Amino acid sequence: MLQPFHFLVSVLFLIPAVFIAIPAHELAHVLAAYVQGDRSVRNRGFLRLDPMLFIEPWGLAAAFLAKVAWGQRLPINESRLRGVPGRLAYALAGPLANLVLGLLAGFAFQSLLRDGVVGSVITLSQPPLGYLSAAMYAVAFLNLSMFAFNLLPIPGLDGWRILEILFKPSRPRFFFDAWVHRRTVWQALVVLAFASSILPGAANLIAVVLIPLYAPAAHVAFGICTGYPGLDPCP
């Protein structure tokens, strides 16, 4: 468990990251919908750089408490998307936008450091370079975290949407039941994640499930796999 001061510092550095990563994710979905045939998103005013349009309260809270996040999914007309490829492009656009931003911010972070990533990334010892590098790291981390988290096969996330696009025609009942019981699924996962984070010796469930996607992306962005105070999705 993080000490109160360290938790507060980690949250402060995540604030700019939140207002970059979440809007980028959702705006990418909107842009993909527009490109793939749904012109209504422009008429509804969704194609604009307004961060608050894309912020969802629970997703915002998760960013600070669990170091994963999601945004407010804006309604689109999926029937206007160009078949399965168009719907896949829509589903993948958000996570891919986070991946690209995470890699770019990671490269920028590396350029700010003289000796590489050592110790804690949350350091106040060398302002303003310390502030800037820590904030840049937070932007990179949260984008990579969102990339990995939103591709999990959980109802409501992009990973589940991809499974629906590919397999729902052959298994409609399974996907219907999963959607009906999605709140129960999320409640069970929240309980398991919380228990794993406080039980002595238990592995953090969120960190474990993020490893397959987060770890290789972090290696590219930072040169090594490194996490964030409160979440270390590295093997």
C-alpha positions as CSV (number, residue, x, y, z in Angstrom):
1,M,0.0,0.0,0.0
2,L,1.2,3.5,-0.8
3,Q,1.9,6.0,2.0
4,P,-0.5,9.0,1.9
5,F,2.1,11.4,0.7
6,H,3.3,9.1,-2.1
7,F,-0.3,8.4,-3.1
8,L,-1.0,12.2,-3.3
9,V,2.1,12.9,-5.3
10,S,1.3,10.1,-7.8
11,V,-2.2,11.4,-8.2
12,L,-1.0,15.0,-8.8
13,F,1.2,13.8,-11.7
14,L,-1.6,11.8,-13.1
15,I,-3.9,14.8,-13.5
16,P,-2.5,16.1,-16.8
17,A,-2.2,12.4,-18.0
18,V,-5.9,11.8,-17.4
19,F,-6.9,14.8,-19.5
20,I,-4.7,13.6,-22.4
21,A,-5.2,9.8,-22.3
22,I,-9.0,9.6,-21.8
23,P,-10.0,12.2,-24.4
24,A,-7.5,10.8,-26.9
25,H,-9.0,7.3,-26.5
26,E,-12.6,8.4,-27.0
27,L,-11.9,11.0,-29.7
28,A,-10.1,8.3,-31.7
29,H,-13.2,6.1,-31.5
30,V,-15.3,9.1,-32.8
31,L,-12.8,9.8,-35.6
32,A,-12.8,6.1,-36.6
33,A,-16.6,6.1,-36.7
34,Y,-16.6,9.2,-38.9
35,V,-14.1,7.8,-41.3
36,Q,-15.9,4.4,-41.4
37,G,-19.2,6.0,-42.5
38,D,-21.0,7.5,-39.5
39,R,-21.2,11.2,-40.3
40,S,-23.7,11.8,-37.5
41,V,-20.8,12.2,-35.0
42,R,-19.9,15.6,-36.6
43,N,-23.5,16.8,-36.5
44,R,-23.8,15.9,-32.8
45,G,-20.7,17.9,-32.0
46,F,-18.5,15.0,-31.0
47,L,-15.6,16.0,-33.2
48,R,-14.2,18.7,-30.9
49,L,-11.4,19.0,-28.5
50,D,-13.4,19.3,-25.3
51,P,-11.9,16.9,-22.6
52,M,-14.9,17.1,-20.4
53,L,-17.0,15.6,-23.2
54,F,-15.1,12.3,-22.9
55,I,-14.6,12.1,-19.1
56,E,-16.7,9.4,-17.3
57,P,-16.8,9.7,-13.4
58,W,-16.0,6.1,-12.6
59,G,-13.3,5.9,-15.3
60,L,-11.8,9.0,-13.8
61,A,-11.8,7.6,-10.3
62,A,-10.2,4.4,-11.5
63,A,-7.4,6.4,-13.0
64,F,-6.4,7.7,-9.6
65,L,-7.2,4.7,-7.5
66,A,-6.3,1.8,-9.7
67,K,-4.1,3.4,-12.4
68,V,-6.4,2.2,-15.2
69,A,-9.1,4.3,-16.9
70,W,-11.9,4.5,-19.4
71,G,-13.9,7.3,-20.9
72,Q,-17.4,8.3,-21.7
73,R,-18.3,6.2,-24.8
74,L,-20.2,8.5,-27.1
75,P,-23.2,7.1,-29.1
76,I,-22.6,6.3,-32.7
77,N,-24.7,4.6,-35.4
78,E,-22.9,1.3,-35.9
79,S,-25.2,0.4,-38.8
80,R,-23.4,3.0,-40.8
81,L,-20.0,1.6,-40.3
82,R,-18.5,-0.3,-43.2
83,G,-19.1,-3.9,-42.2
84,V,-16.9,-6.0,-39.9
85,P,-13.7,-4.1,-40.9
86,G,-15.3,-0.8,-40.1
87,R,-16.5,-2.0,-36.7
88,L,-13.1,-3.5,-35.9
89,A,-11.4,-0.2,-36.9
90,Y,-13.9,1.6,-34.5
91,A,-13.2,-0.7,-31.6
92,L,-9.4,-0.7,-32.0
93,A,-9.0,3.0,-32.6
94,G,-9.1,4.0,-28.9
95,P,-6.5,1.5,-27.6
96,L,-4.3,2.2,-30.6
97,A,-4.4,5.9,-30.0
98,N,-3.3,5.3,-26.4
99,L,-0.5,3.0,-27.6
100,V,0.8,5.6,-30.0
101,L,0.7,8.4,-27.4
102,G,2.2,6.2,-24.8
103,L,5.1,5.4,-27.0
104,L,5.7,9.0,-28.0
105,A,5.5,10.2,-24.4
106,G,7.9,7.4,-23.4
107,F,10.4,8.4,-26.0
108,A,10.1,12.0,-24.8
109,F,10.5,10.9,-21.2
110,Q,13.7,9.0,-22.1
111,S,15.1,12.1,-23.7
112,L,14.6,14.0,-20.5
113,L,16.7,11.6,-18.4
114,R,20.4,11.6,-18.2
115,D,21.0,8.2,-16.6
116,G,17.9,6.2,-17.7
117,V,15.1,5.0,-15.4
118,V,16.4,4.2,-11.9
119,G,14.4,4.1,-8.7
120,S,11.1,5.8,-8.4
121,V,9.9,7.8,-11.4
122,I,8.0,10.2,-9.0
123,T,10.9,12.4,-8.0
124,L,10.9,16.0,-6.8
125,S,14.7,16.1,-6.4
126,Q,15.6,17.9,-9.6
127,P,13.0,20.5,-10.5
128,P,12.0,21.6,-13.1
129,L,13.5,18.6,-14.9
130,G,12.2,16.3,-12.2
131,Y,8.7,17.7,-12.4
132,L,8.6,17.6,-16.2
133,S,10.1,14.1,-16.5
134,A,7.7,12.7,-13.9
135,A,4.7,14.3,-15.6
136,M,5.8,12.9,-19.0
137,Y,6.3,9.5,-17.5
138,A,2.7,9.6,-16.0
139,V,1.4,10.5,-19.5
140,A,3.2,7.6,-21.0
141,F,2.2,5.2,-18.3
142,L,-1.5,6.0,-18.3
143,N,-1.7,5.8,-22.0
144,L,0.0,2.4,-22.0
145,S,-2.2,1.3,-19.1
146,M,-5.3,2.3,-20.9
147,F,-4.2,0.6,-24.1
148,A,-3.7,-2.7,-22.2
149,F,-6.8,-2.4,-19.9
150,N,-9.3,-1.5,-22.6
151,L,-8.3,-4.5,-24.7
152,L,-9.3,-6.9,-21.9
153,P,-12.2,-9.2,-22.8
154,I,-14.6,-7.7,-20.2
155,P,-18.1,-6.6,-21.2
156,G,-18.1,-2.8,-21.8
157,L,-14.4,-2.7,-22.9
158,D,-13.0,-2.6,-26.4
159,G,-11.6,-6.1,-26.0
160,W,-15.1,-7.5,-25.5
161,R,-16.4,-5.4,-28.4
162,I,-13.9,-7.0,-30.7
163,L,-15.0,-10.5,-29.5
164,E,-18.6,-9.5,-30.2
165,I,-17.8,-8.3,-33.7
166,L,-16.0,-11.6,-34.5
167,F,-18.1,-14.2,-32.7
168,K,-21.5,-12.8,-31.8
169,P,-23.1,-14.0,-35.0
170,S,-22.3,-17.6,-34.1
171,R,-22.9,-17.3,-30.3
172,P,-25.6,-14.7,-29.9
173,R,-27.0,-16.1,-26.6
174,F,-23.7,-16.1,-24.9
175,F,-23.0,-12.5,-25.7
176,F,-26.5,-11.5,-24.8
177,D,-26.3,-13.1,-21.4
178,A,-22.8,-11.6,-20.8
179,W,-24.2,-8.1,-21.5
180,V,-27.2,-8.6,-19.3
181,H,-25.0,-9.7,-16.4
182,R,-22.2,-7.1,-17.1
183,R,-22.8,-5.2,-13.8
184,T,-22.4,-8.5,-11.8
185,V,-19.2,-9.3,-13.7
186,W,-17.8,-5.8,-12.9
187,Q,-18.8,-6.0,-9.3
188,A,-17.1,-9.4,-8.9
189,L,-13.9,-8.1,-10.7
190,V,-13.8,-5.0,-8.5
191,V,-14.0,-7.1,-5.3
192,L,-11.3,-9.5,-6.6
193,A,-9.1,-6.6,-7.6
194,F,-9.5,-4.8,-4.3
195,A,-8.8,-8.0,-2.3
196,S,-5.7,-8.8,-4.3
197,S,-4.4,-5.3,-3.7
198,I,-4.6,-5.4,0.1
199,L,-4.0,-9.1,1.0
200,P,-0.5,-9.7,2.1
201,G,1.5,-11.7,-0.4
202,A,-1.3,-11.6,-3.0
203,A,-0.5,-10.5,-6.6
204,N,-2.3,-7.4,-7.8
205,L,-4.9,-8.8,-10.1
206,I,-5.0,-5.7,-12.4
207,A,-1.2,-5.8,-12.8
208,V,-1.3,-9.5,-13.6
209,V,-3.9,-9.2,-16.4
210,L,-2.2,-6.2,-17.9
211,I,1.2,-7.8,-18.3
212,P,0.8,-9.5,-21.7
213,L,0.1,-6.1,-23.5
214,Y,1.6,-3.5,-21.1
215,A,5.0,-5.2,-20.6
216,P,6.1,-5.3,-24.3
217,A,4.8,-1.8,-24.9
218,A,6.6,-0.5,-21.9
219,H,9.8,-2.1,-23.0
220,V,9.5,-0.2,-26.3
221,A,8.6,3.1,-24.6
222,F,11.0,3.1,-21.7
223,G,13.7,0.6,-22.6
224,I,12.6,-1.6,-19.7
225,C,9.2,-2.6,-18.2
226,T,8.4,-0.3,-15.3
227,G,5.1,0.6,-13.7
228,Y,3.7,3.4,-11.6
229,P,3.3,3.8,-7.8
230,G,0.4,1.5,-7.0
231,L,0.5,-0.6,-10.1
232,D,3.4,-2.5,-11.6
233,P,2.2,-4.6,-14.6
234,C,5.7,-6.1,-15.2
235,P,6.7,-9.8,-15.0
